[in-house]
Amino acid sequence: MSTKQQYSISHWPDTEELQKRLYRLANELPIHQIKRSKMDEYLKHFDEKCARSKKITDRAKELIPGGVQHNLAFNYPFPLAITKADGAYLWDVDGNRYIDFLQAGGPTLLGSNYLPVQEKVIEVIRESGPVTGLFHEYELKLAEAIHEHMPSVEMFRMLMSGTEACMAAARAARCFNGKKYIIKIGGAYHGWSDQLVFGMRVPGVGPLDAHGIPAGCYQFTNEVFPNDIDALQKRLEENEKDGGTAAVFVEPLGPESGTRPVLRDFNRNLRDLCDRFETLLVFDEVVTGFRVGLGGAQGYFNVKPDLTVFGKCVAGGYPGAGGVGGRKDVMSGFAAGLAGGPGGKRAFVGGTLSANPLSCAAGYFAIKAIEETGAHLKAGAAGDRLTKGLVDIFERNRLPFVAFNHGSICHMETGAAMLMDIKNPNIFKEVGQRKKVMEEMGAALMAEGVITLAGSRLYCSMADTDDVIDDALDRLDRIFGHIEIKQG
Ligand SMILES: Cc1ncc(COP(=O)(O)O)c(C=O)c1O
């Protein structure tokens, strides 16, 4: 079998066992934190070694709300100003080098700033500039490459972000079947549009984060708990009495890139239910697309969604990255001009800079490079090695922390704030404390020269050789001998 048909997930974790351990960590055991004396050492490190970052980002606080523009860039005790990215490493303005397990939030499967793609992108910009407003052949080449690997994507519409792509998918679904509701799996992230800032992070919170959004905007958004097929069926039945469900949205590995992992057959069961209720199934492959394998999570699970949402993954880490693809009959609703979709209705989308030559060429050449190098498999092997090392470290130090991975997407749960149960009576008291513990973990990791997503998620790339992973594990090992139970 060619690497094109192989997937990065070497084994599917025992999800039921994992869920029990994650539940216990987040809801039953006392909070474990880094010892205060060790944490003080780490904080001192930032004052001494990251002074220029501090100066720049302090100044930024005066002009940029919160000082950083991106949720991923918010780091305790202060954000780092990064100047250089190459393969497995990042460098900050003070000249410190870090092993990069953020990988821009997932898209740089080839490693940061991968030269062969960068060179092609520069060629395209030299020739046509980043944008003309007119058609460029790379739009077609990208759509063909996606279709080749994900046959469910019969047609593809490029947009600028995953948020836009999710909005567009909801609109196309409603335009196609005329139904009213959309259902998401609680805890998942589908961007920040008015109707999807709902049920975020912890399943069951509904509109908790929907500040500045009128209730009418999420009036027709429902959430159901991950893995709860019965609840989904009930919700679909209820909605049938009131305009029906246009689409079910799912992150196929589980909410937040698998932070709450799904059972192996969950997606298949979703497909069956959606078929029964004539509801469209939307896979959000913003992170999993190409990373799980060139065929995406849909190829791995062998489940065909009606629509697939793409985001950062679709332009190989270059900006202007989003899109939606799927069934021709549904996608026809996006047709430009007056033609429109079924019944002449058009699911209006726009975006002056969408589908620009830069993003499309970057996406096309990144997919070609993944095909040629088998980057997804190399990154998956790195994820396995990293996770195994973490499990060993936790066992050796008798810690209740949980590490698991789906190929190159690794989870290291310590504070486990996102895994709290909405029914836990301590949730409002503890969630802030647990977030703080995670922030401190992120800071300790950075002081040891390792950058992660929020101190709990680690994306591997093709650049993570065994040496890089072993070096990272040595650095992580230095933290986990210094853990104590948090008092009070
Ligand atoms: C699964 C998922 N869907 C949607 C989005 C939103 O994408 P964007 O940040 O490009 O708007 C993200 C972003 O992290 C994501 O992880």
The ligand as an SDF file (V2000), in Angstrom:
LIG
                    3D

 16 16  0  0  0  0  0  0  0  0999 V2000
  -11.7160   21.9460   14.5340 C   0  0  0  0  0  0  0  0  0  0  0  0
  -11.6620   23.4080   14.2130 C   0  0  0  0  0  0  0  0  0  0  0  0
  -12.6670   23.9640   13.5250 N   0  0  0  0  0  0  0  0  0  0  0  0
  -12.6620   25.2700   13.1950 C   0  0  0  0  0  0  0  0  0  0  0  0
  -11.6180   26.0890   13.5650 C   0  0  0  0  0  0  0  0  0  0  0  0
  -11.6360   27.5400   13.1930 C   0  0  0  0  0  0  0  0  0  0  0  0
  -10.6890   27.7930   12.2260 O   0  0  0  0  0  0  0  0  0  0  0  0
  -10.0820   29.2650   12.0150 P   0  0  0  0  0  0  0  0  0  0  0  0
   -9.2420   29.5440   13.2170 O   0  0  0  0  0  0  0  0  0  0  0  0
   -9.3110   29.1750   10.7500 O   0  0  0  0  0  0  0  0  0  0  0  0
  -11.2390   30.1940   11.9350 O   0  0  0  0  0  0  0  0  0  0  0  0
  -10.5490   25.5510   14.2890 C   0  0  0  0  0  0  0  0  0  0  0  0
   -9.4370   26.4060   14.7120 C   0  0  0  0  0  0  0  0  0  0  0  0
   -8.6230   26.0500   15.5220 O   0  0  0  0  0  0  0  0  0  0  0  0
  -10.5720   24.1730   14.6250 C   0  0  0  0  0  0  0  0  0  0  0  0
   -9.5760   23.6120   15.3160 O   0  0  0  0  0  0  0  0  0  0  0  0
  1  2  1  0
  2  3  1  0
  2 15  2  0
  3  4  2  0
  4  5  1  0
  5  6  1  0
  5 12  2  0
  6  7  1  0
  7  8  1  0
  8  9  2  0
  8 10  1  0
  8 11  1  0
 12 13  1  0
 12 15  1  0
 13 14  2  0
 15 16  1  0
M  END
$$$$
